[in-house]
Amino acid sequence: MQSLLLKCLAELLKRNLGKDFERRNYFSNGLIARVVRENKDMSTKQLRTIGTNFPDLNMNWLLKGEGEMIAENDSNLEEEM
């Protein structure tokens, strides 16, 4: 399931699943590709690192695959009103 979530995240961010993403998140080279290719799970720590680096992500979506990908932001709601 996490490999699908990472593919969706990468597509949304218009980033490839390569070195730039891994470097930004302090992951080892090839980690994301292995997760996607081999349908492996990432550790909670790794997922939280992604959440820290991309604060608009809904952590419930990232960790469990539940809810919307982008977290609701009260400040964005205020701007729309």
C-alpha positions as CSV (number, residue, x, y, z in Angstrom):
1,M,0.0,0.0,0.0
2,Q,2.8,2.5,0.8
3,S,4.3,2.1,-2.6
4,L,1.0,3.3,-4.1
5,L,0.9,6.2,-1.6
6,L,4.5,7.2,-2.6
7,K,3.6,7.1,-6.3
8,C,0.7,9.4,-5.6
9,L,2.8,11.7,-3.5
10,A,5.5,11.9,-6.2
11,E,3.0,12.6,-8.9
12,L,1.4,15.3,-6.9
13,L,4.7,16.9,-6.1
14,K,5.8,16.4,-9.7
15,R,9.0,14.9,-8.4
16,N,10.6,11.7,-9.6
17,L,11.2,8.8,-7.1
18,G,14.9,9.3,-7.3
19,K,17.8,10.9,-5.7
20,D,16.4,14.4,-5.1
21,F,13.5,13.1,-3.1
22,E,15.7,10.7,-1.2
23,R,18.3,13.4,-0.5
24,R,15.7,15.8,0.8
25,N,14.4,13.2,3.2
26,Y,17.8,11.9,4.2
27,F,17.0,8.4,2.8
28,S,19.6,6.0,1.4
29,N,20.1,5.9,-2.4
30,G,17.5,3.7,-4.0
31,L,15.2,3.3,-1.0
32,I,12.1,4.8,-2.6
33,A,12.6,2.8,-5.8
34,R,12.9,-0.4,-3.8
35,V,9.8,0.4,-1.8
36,V,7.8,0.9,-5.0
37,R,9.3,-1.9,-7.0
38,E,9.2,-4.5,-4.3
39,N,6.0,-3.2,-2.6
40,K,7.8,-2.9,0.7
41,D,6.8,-0.9,3.7
42,M,8.7,2.1,5.0
43,S,9.3,2.6,8.7
44,T,7.1,5.0,10.6
45,K,10.2,7.1,11.2
46,Q,10.8,7.4,7.4
47,L,7.1,8.3,6.8
48,R,7.2,10.9,9.5
49,T,10.3,12.4,7.9
50,I,8.3,12.8,4.7
51,G,5.5,14.4,6.7
52,T,7.9,16.8,8.3
53,N,9.4,17.8,4.9
54,F,6.0,18.1,3.3
55,P,3.8,19.6,6.0
56,D,0.7,19.9,3.8
57,L,0.4,16.1,3.7
58,N,-2.2,14.5,5.8
59,M,-0.2,12.1,8.1
60,N,-3.2,9.9,8.5
61,W,-3.2,9.4,4.7
62,L,0.5,8.8,4.6
63,L,0.6,6.3,7.5
64,K,-2.7,4.5,7.0
65,G,-4.0,5.4,3.6
66,E,-7.1,7.0,5.1
67,G,-8.6,10.4,4.3
68,E,-7.4,13.0,1.8
69,M,-3.8,13.3,0.7
70,I,-3.6,17.0,1.5
71,A,-4.4,18.0,5.1
72,E,-7.0,20.6,5.6
73,N,-5.5,23.9,6.6
74,D,-7.5,26.4,8.7
75,S,-5.5,29.3,7.3
76,N,-6.4,28.3,3.7
77,L,-10.1,28.1,4.7
78,E,-9.9,31.6,6.1
79,E,-8.3,32.9,2.9
80,E,-11.2,31.5,0.9
81,M,-13.9,33.2,3.0
